[in-house]
Amino acid sequence: MTDLSAKNEIEAHALEWITAQQQNMQQDLWSLVEINSGSYNVAGVNQVAETLAQWSEKLDCHAEFIEMPPQDVVDDSGQLNQQPLGRALRLYKRPQAPIQVFLCAHMDTVFPSDHPFQTITQLEDDIINGPGVADLKGGIVVMFKALEAFERSPLQDQLGWEILFNPDEEIGSPSSSKLFSEIAQRHHLGLIYEPSFADGNLAGARKGSGNFSVVTRGKAAHAGREHHLGHNAIRAMANFTCALDDLNGQQHGITINPGFVKGGGAVNIVPDTCTMRFNIRIETSNQQLWCEQKIATILAQINTLDGISIELHGGFGREPKILSPANQTLCKLVQSCGKTLGLKLEFLPTGGCCDGNNLAAAGLPNIDTLGVQGGKIHSSDEYMYLSSLTTRSQLSALILIRLAQSEDLAWLQRDGMVRPSC
């Protein structure tokens, strides 16, 4: 139940207007989900960007597309290739306003164009199932509607904003992450529209993450006639994988997951190539160095094997997100806005990563789960609550309104970053 007594007139008008937009938001969500935008479906990601550029006309803002460099990818045969990526879309308005807010949402999903999960299904009156409904297309709809509500208020001149819709978050933002350091320097805080937890709570501290590919190379030979002349790349990869997995449990908070392996072919041939991909999660930046040193030792040991070579690609792309004093104050502001809406919001630590890690590493305090309420993301059971389109749009609108109304934003300077003066 919304506490009407806690809202001023500006807030009340914004919340009421958003409430009347529920059907429009649902229609917008359907139109986005109907576009497959798997990370490597460049045409689909670009179609989403073009759709959002059309939506931006309602905001009367500047819009520009940003070409993204290709991603270096090790293919299943161990060859390094360049994978094209879709374009990013940047929207911005009032860059000279006294308060500058950065908003971010990714356009890509984890479901490629040939995945069977492509359509929305109504599960219950308030629950839908569909690819990207929660992660993150519902969040895009929430962001737009909150900004529309804010732009209707008399406070708009007090706050400028910039949006980045990036095409590659689900694969670790390998290209778009390079934009965040510059973005952080010209803003006071960030709002990111990843889904909230299934119970409606928000993410606080996050683990850091690294994605790696490793390739072992040996020598092919006939498995029967000249087996002794071969050098088995799969066996070498097995040695590496076991040694890597044994690092789990040696330091609290570190998890290492060998997640993909491919090698060999016909079983009458000694395999000469094997490829493996793995992910690492860490709680502190110091743990990154520990992991790198341990992996270097294992690589050196494998490289001593007769006729075997091993090479590593990739690295740590996201540092752990530690909540700075400014970020903790921002969390309290969000909780206060939630209380007005009858929401008791908690900030919980998580092992998941997102662009909030990148922004925090660049020194920008941010809230990164302001999207819709849902769950089972990255699976064909992904779902969201339709009513959260309204509730979460109202939450973001309140955040913007209260920032624009605030007479004391000195807390945004606490962490020592040089930003525009509030």
C-alpha positions as CSV (number, residue, x, y, z in Angstrom):
1,M,0.0,0.0,0.0
2,T,1.5,3.3,-1.1
3,D,1.9,5.8,1.8
4,L,0.2,8.9,0.3
5,S,1.1,11.1,3.3
6,A,4.8,10.6,2.6
7,K,4.7,12.0,-0.9
8,N,4.8,15.6,-2.0
9,E,2.6,16.7,-4.9
10,I,5.3,16.2,-7.5
11,E,5.9,12.7,-6.4
12,A,2.2,12.0,-6.3
13,H,1.6,13.1,-9.9
14,A,4.6,11.0,-11.1
15,L,3.4,7.9,-9.3
16,E,-0.2,8.3,-10.5
17,W,0.9,8.8,-14.1
18,I,3.1,5.7,-14.0
19,T,0.2,3.6,-12.6
20,A,-1.9,4.5,-15.7
21,Q,0.9,3.3,-18.0
22,Q,0.8,-0.4,-17.1
23,Q,-0.8,-1.6,-20.3
24,N,1.6,0.6,-22.4
25,M,4.6,-0.9,-20.6
26,Q,3.4,-4.4,-21.2
27,Q,3.0,-3.7,-24.9
28,D,6.5,-2.2,-25.0
29,L,7.9,-5.3,-23.3
30,W,6.3,-7.7,-25.7
31,S,7.7,-5.7,-28.7
32,L,11.3,-6.0,-27.3
33,V,11.1,-9.7,-26.3
34,E,9.8,-10.5,-29.8
35,I,13.3,-9.5,-31.1
36,N,15.9,-12.1,-30.5
37,S,19.0,-10.4,-29.3
38,G,21.4,-13.1,-28.3
39,S,24.8,-11.6,-27.7
40,Y,26.2,-12.7,-31.0
41,N,23.0,-12.1,-33.0
42,V,24.3,-8.7,-34.3
43,A,21.3,-8.0,-36.4
44,G,18.9,-8.7,-33.5
45,V,20.9,-6.5,-31.1
46,N,21.0,-3.7,-33.6
47,Q,17.3,-4.0,-34.1
48,V,16.7,-3.6,-30.4
49,A,19.0,-0.5,-30.5
50,E,17.0,1.0,-33.4
51,T,13.7,0.4,-31.5
52,L,15.1,2.1,-28.4
53,A,16.3,5.0,-30.5
54,Q,12.7,5.4,-31.7
55,W,11.4,5.3,-28.1
56,S,13.8,8.0,-27.1
57,E,11.9,10.5,-29.2
58,K,9.4,10.7,-26.3
59,L,12.3,11.9,-24.1
60,D,13.4,14.7,-26.5
61,C,17.0,13.8,-26.0
62,H,20.2,13.4,-28.0
63,A,20.8,9.9,-29.4
64,E,23.9,8.4,-31.0
65,F,25.0,4.9,-32.0
66,I,28.4,3.7,-31.0
67,E,30.3,1.1,-33.0
68,M,31.8,-1.6,-30.8
69,P,35.1,-3.3,-31.6
70,P,34.9,-7.1,-32.1
71,Q,35.5,-9.5,-29.3
72,D,38.5,-11.9,-29.4
73,V,37.1,-15.4,-29.1
74,V,38.9,-18.7,-29.0
75,D,36.8,-21.1,-31.1
76,D,36.3,-24.8,-30.4
77,S,39.4,-25.7,-32.5
78,G,41.6,-23.5,-30.4
79,Q,41.9,-20.7,-33.0
80,L,41.7,-17.0,-32.0
81,N,39.0,-15.2,-34.0
82,Q,37.3,-11.9,-33.9
83,Q,33.6,-12.0,-33.2
84,P,31.5,-9.0,-34.4
85,L,29.2,-7.3,-31.9
86,G,26.2,-5.1,-32.1
87,R,26.2,-1.3,-31.7
88,A,25.7,0.5,-28.4
89,L,23.2,3.3,-28.1
90,R,23.9,6.4,-26.1
91,L,21.1,8.8,-25.1
92,Y,21.7,12.0,-23.1
93,K,20.0,15.2,-22.0
94,R,21.1,18.3,-20.0
95,P,24.8,17.5,-19.6
96,Q,25.3,20.9,-17.9
97,A,22.6,20.3,-15.2
98,P,23.9,20.4,-11.5
99,I,23.3,16.7,-10.9
100,Q,24.3,14.1,-13.5
101,V,22.9,10.6,-13.4
102,F,24.1,7.7,-15.5
103,L,21.6,4.9,-16.4
104,C,22.6,1.6,-18.0
105,A,20.9,-1.5,-19.4
106,H,22.1,-4.2,-21.8
107,M,20.2,-5.2,-24.9
108,D,21.6,-8.7,-25.3
109,T,20.3,-11.9,-23.8
110,V,21.8,-15.4,-23.3
111,F,19.5,-17.0,-25.8
112,P,20.8,-17.2,-29.4
113,S,18.6,-17.1,-32.5
114,D,18.5,-20.9,-32.8
115,H,17.5,-21.4,-29.1
116,P,14.0,-23.0,-28.7
117,F,13.1,-20.3,-26.0
118,Q,11.8,-17.4,-28.1
119,T,8.3,-16.4,-27.0
120,I,6.4,-15.0,-24.0
121,T,4.0,-17.3,-22.2
122,Q,1.4,-16.1,-19.6
123,L,1.9,-18.4,-16.5
124,E,-0.5,-16.6,-14.2
125,D,-2.4,-13.3,-14.2
126,D,0.7,-11.4,-12.9
127,I,3.5,-13.8,-14.1
128,I,5.0,-14.2,-17.6
129,N,7.7,-16.5,-18.9
130,G,10.0,-15.4,-21.7
131,P,13.5,-14.8,-22.9
132,G,14.9,-11.6,-21.4
133,V,11.6,-10.6,-19.8
134,A,13.5,-10.1,-16.5
135,D,17.1,-10.0,-17.7
136,L,16.9,-7.3,-18.9
137,K,14.2,-6.1,-21.3
138,G,11.7,-5.6,-18.5
139,G,14.3,-3.3,-16.9
140,I,14.6,-1.3,-20.1
141,V,10.9,-0.6,-20.1
142,V,11.1,0.4,-16.4
143,M,13.9,2.8,-17.1
144,F,12.1,4.6,-20.0
145,K,8.9,5.0,-18.1
146,A,10.7,6.4,-15.0
147,L,12.5,8.9,-17.2
148,E,9.3,9.9,-18.9
149,A,7.7,10.5,-15.5
150,F,10.6,12.6,-14.4
151,E,10.6,14.6,-17.6
152,R,7.0,15.5,-16.9
153,S,7.9,17.1,-13.6
154,P,9.0,20.7,-12.9
155,L,12.3,19.5,-11.6
156,Q,13.9,18.4,-14.8
157,D,16.3,21.3,-15.1
158,Q,18.0,20.2,-11.9
159,L,19.1,16.8,-13.2
160,G,20.8,15.7,-16.4
161,W,21.1,12.1,-17.5
162,E,22.9,9.8,-19.8
163,I,21.9,6.2,-20.8
164,L,24.1,3.5,-22.3
165,F,22.4,0.6,-23.9
166,N,25.3,-1.9,-24.4
167,P,25.2,-5.0,-26.7
168,D,27.6,-7.3,-24.8
169,E,26.9,-7.5,-21.1
170,E,25.9,-11.2,-21.1
171,I,29.4,-12.1,-22.4
172,G,31.1,-9.9,-19.8
173,S,30.9,-6.5,-21.6
174,P,34.3,-7.2,-23.4
175,S,34.0,-4.1,-25.6
176,S,31.5,-1.8,-23.8
177,S,33.3,-2.0,-20.5
178,K,36.0,0.3,-21.9
179,L,33.4,3.1,-21.9
180,F,32.7,3.1,-18.2
181,S,35.8,4.9,-16.9
182,E,35.1,8.0,-19.0
183,I,31.4,7.8,-18.1
184,A,32.1,7.7,-14.4
185,Q,34.1,10.9,-14.5
186,R,31.1,13.0,-15.7
187,H,28.4,11.6,-13.4
188,H,27.6,11.6,-9.8
189,L,25.9,8.2,-9.6
190,G,24.7,5.2,-11.6
191,L,21.4,3.4,-11.9
192,I,21.5,0.0,-13.6
193,Y,18.4,-2.1,-14.6
194,E,19.4,-5.7,-14.0
195,P,16.4,-7.6,-12.4
196,S,16.0,-7.6,-8.6
197,F,16.1,-10.8,-6.7
198,A,13.0,-13.0,-6.9
199,D,11.9,-11.8,-3.5
200,G,12.2,-8.1,-4.6
201,N,15.4,-7.3,-2.7
202,L,18.4,-5.7,-4.4
203,A,22.0,-6.6,-4.9
204,G,24.7,-4.9,-2.8
205,A,28.3,-6.1,-2.8
206,R,29.2,-8.4,-5.8
207,K,32.0,-10.8,-6.5
208,G,34.5,-10.1,-9.3
209,S,34.8,-12.3,-12.3
210,G,37.2,-13.6,-15.0
211,N,36.5,-15.6,-18.1
212,F,39.3,-17.6,-19.6
213,S,40.0,-20.0,-22.5
214,V,42.9,-22.5,-22.5
215,V,44.2,-24.5,-25.4
216,T,46.5,-27.6,-25.2
217,R,48.3,-28.8,-28.3
218,G,50.0,-32.1,-28.8
219,K,50.7,-34.4,-31.8
220,A,48.3,-36.6,-33.8
221,A,49.2,-40.2,-34.5
222,H,47.5,-43.4,-35.4
223,A,46.0,-44.8,-32.1
224,G,47.0,-48.4,-32.9
225,R,50.0,-48.5,-35.3
226,E,51.9,-45.4,-33.9
227,H,50.3,-44.5,-30.6
228,H,53.7,-44.0,-29.1
229,L,54.5,-41.2,-31.5
230,G,51.4,-39.2,-30.4
231,H,51.1,-36.6,-27.6
232,N,47.6,-36.5,-26.2
233,A,46.2,-33.0,-25.9
234,I,43.1,-34.2,-24.1
235,R,45.1,-35.9,-21.4
236,A,47.1,-32.7,-20.9
237,M,43.9,-30.7,-20.6
238,A,42.6,-33.2,-18.0
239,N,45.8,-32.6,-16.0
240,F,45.3,-28.9,-16.2
241,T,41.6,-29.1,-15.4
242,C,42.1,-31.2,-12.3
243,A,44.9,-29.0,-11.0
244,L,42.7,-25.9,-11.6
245,D,39.6,-27.4,-9.9
246,D,41.8,-28.3,-6.9
247,L,42.2,-24.6,-6.2
248,N,38.6,-24.5,-5.1
249,G,38.4,-24.3,-1.3
250,Q,42.0,-23.1,-0.8
251,Q,40.8,-19.5,-0.3
252,H,37.4,-18.4,1.1
253,G,35.2,-16.8,-1.5
254,I,37.0,-18.0,-4.6
255,T,35.1,-20.3,-6.9
256,I,36.6,-21.7,-10.2
257,N,34.3,-23.4,-12.7
258,P,35.7,-25.4,-15.7
259,G,32.6,-25.1,-17.8
260,F,33.3,-26.2,-21.4
261,V,35.7,-28.6,-23.0
262,K,36.1,-29.9,-26.5
263,G,38.9,-31.9,-28.2
264,G,39.8,-34.8,-30.4
265,G,37.7,-36.5,-33.1
266,A,37.9,-40.0,-34.4
267,V,38.9,-42.3,-31.6
268,N,41.6,-44.0,-33.7
269,I,43.6,-40.8,-33.7
270,V,45.6,-39.4,-30.8
271,P,44.0,-36.0,-30.3
272,D,46.4,-33.0,-31.0
273,T,44.1,-30.2,-29.8
274,C,41.8,-29.6,-26.8
275,T,40.0,-26.4,-25.7
276,M,38.6,-25.6,-22.3
277,R,36.8,-22.5,-21.0
278,F,36.4,-21.6,-17.3
279,N,35.1,-18.9,-15.0
280,I,36.5,-17.5,-11.7
281,R,34.7,-15.6,-9.1
282,I,36.6,-13.6,-6.4
283,E,35.6,-11.6,-3.3
284,T,38.6,-9.2,-3.1
285,S,41.0,-7.7,-5.6
286,N,43.9,-9.4,-3.8
287,Q,42.4,-12.8,-4.7
288,Q,42.9,-12.0,-8.4
289,L,46.7,-12.0,-8.0
290,W,46.5,-15.2,-6.1
291,C,44.6,-16.9,-8.9
292,E,46.8,-15.6,-11.6
293,Q,49.9,-16.9,-9.8
294,K,48.5,-20.3,-9.2
295,I,47.3,-20.6,-12.8
296,A,50.7,-19.5,-14.1
297,T,52.3,-22.3,-12.0
298,I,49.9,-25.0,-13.4
299,L,50.6,-23.7,-17.0
300,A,54.3,-24.0,-16.4
301,Q,54.0,-27.6,-15.2
302,I,51.8,-28.6,-18.2
303,N,54.4,-27.0,-20.6
304,T,57.1,-29.4,-19.2
305,L,55.2,-32.4,-20.6
306,D,56.9,-34.0,-23.6
307,G,55.4,-32.8,-26.9
308,I,52.7,-30.7,-25.2
309,S,52.1,-26.9,-25.2
310,I,49.4,-24.9,-23.5
311,E,48.3,-21.4,-23.9
312,L,45.9,-19.2,-21.9
313,H,43.5,-16.5,-23.2
314,G,41.2,-14.1,-21.4
315,G,41.4,-12.6,-18.0
316,F,39.6,-10.8,-15.2
317,G,37.0,-8.4,-16.6
318,R,35.1,-7.3,-13.5
319,E,36.6,-6.4,-10.2
320,P,34.6,-7.1,-7.0
321,K,32.0,-4.4,-6.2
322,I,32.7,-3.1,-2.7
323,L,30.1,-0.6,-1.4
324,S,31.8,2.7,-0.7
325,P,30.4,5.2,1.8
326,A,28.7,7.1,-1.0
327,N,27.2,3.8,-2.3
328,Q,25.9,3.0,1.1
329,T,24.2,6.4,1.4
330,L,22.7,5.8,-2.1
331,C,21.3,2.5,-0.9
332,K,19.6,4.3,2.0
333,L,18.0,6.8,-0.4
334,V,16.7,3.9,-2.5
335,Q,15.3,2.2,0.7
336,S,13.6,5.5,1.6
337,C,12.0,5.7,-1.8
338,G,10.9,2.0,-1.5
339,K,9.3,2.7,1.9
340,T,7.1,5.3,0.3
341,L,5.9,2.6,-2.0
342,G,5.4,0.1,0.8
343,L,8.5,-1.8,-0.2
344,K,11.0,-3.0,2.5
345,L,14.1,-3.3,0.4
346,E,17.3,-5.0,1.6
347,F,20.7,-5.0,-0.2
348,L,22.2,-8.5,-0.2
349,P,25.6,-9.7,-1.3
350,T,25.8,-11.9,-4.4
351,G,28.2,-13.9,-6.4
352,G,26.8,-12.6,-9.7
353,C,28.4,-9.9,-11.7
354,C,27.2,-7.1,-13.9
355,D,28.1,-3.6,-15.2
356,G,27.7,-2.3,-11.7
357,N,31.1,-4.0,-11.0
358,N,32.7,-1.9,-13.8
359,L,31.1,1.3,-12.6
360,A,32.2,0.7,-9.0
361,A,35.7,-0.1,-10.1
362,A,35.7,3.3,-11.9
363,G,34.6,4.9,-8.6
364,L,31.0,5.6,-9.4
365,P,28.4,4.7,-6.7
366,N,25.6,2.8,-8.2
367,I,22.5,0.6,-7.7
368,D,22.5,-2.2,-10.2
369,T,19.2,-4.1,-9.7
370,L,16.6,-1.5,-10.4
371,G,14.8,-3.6,-13.0
372,V,11.8,-5.8,-12.7
373,Q,11.1,-8.5,-10.1
374,G,11.6,-12.0,-11.4
375,G,13.7,-15.1,-11.3
376,K,15.3,-18.2,-13.0
377,I,17.2,-15.9,-15.4
378,H,19.5,-17.5,-17.9
379,S,17.1,-20.4,-18.2
380,S,14.0,-21.3,-20.2
381,D,12.1,-20.9,-17.0
382,E,12.9,-17.1,-16.7
383,Y,9.9,-15.2,-15.4
384,M,8.8,-11.8,-14.1
385,Y,5.9,-10.2,-12.3
386,L,4.1,-7.9,-14.6
387,S,3.0,-5.6,-11.8
388,S,6.7,-4.9,-11.0
389,L,6.8,-2.8,-14.3
390,T,4.7,-0.2,-12.4
391,T,6.3,-0.6,-9.0
392,R,9.9,-0.5,-10.2
393,S,9.2,2.4,-12.6
394,Q,7.8,4.3,-9.6
395,L,10.8,3.5,-7.5
396,S,13.2,4.9,-10.1
397,A,11.0,8.0,-10.7
398,L,11.1,8.7,-6.9
399,I,14.9,8.3,-6.9
400,L,15.3,10.9,-9.7
401,I,12.8,13.3,-8.1
402,R,14.4,13.2,-4.7
403,L,17.9,13.6,-6.1
404,A,16.6,16.7,-8.0
405,Q,15.0,18.0,-4.9
406,S,17.9,17.3,-2.5
407,E,19.7,20.3,-0.9
408,D,22.6,18.2,0.3
409,L,24.4,15.8,-2.1
410,A,27.9,16.2,-0.5
411,W,27.8,12.5,0.3
412,L,28.4,11.8,-3.4
413,Q,31.9,13.3,-3.0
414,R,32.9,11.1,0.0
415,D,34.9,8.5,-1.9
416,G,37.5,10.9,-3.3
417,M,36.5,10.8,-6.9
418,V,36.7,14.0,-8.9
419,R,33.3,14.6,-10.3
420,P,31.1,17.5,-11.3
421,S,30.4,19.6,-8.2
422,C,26.9,18.9,-6.8
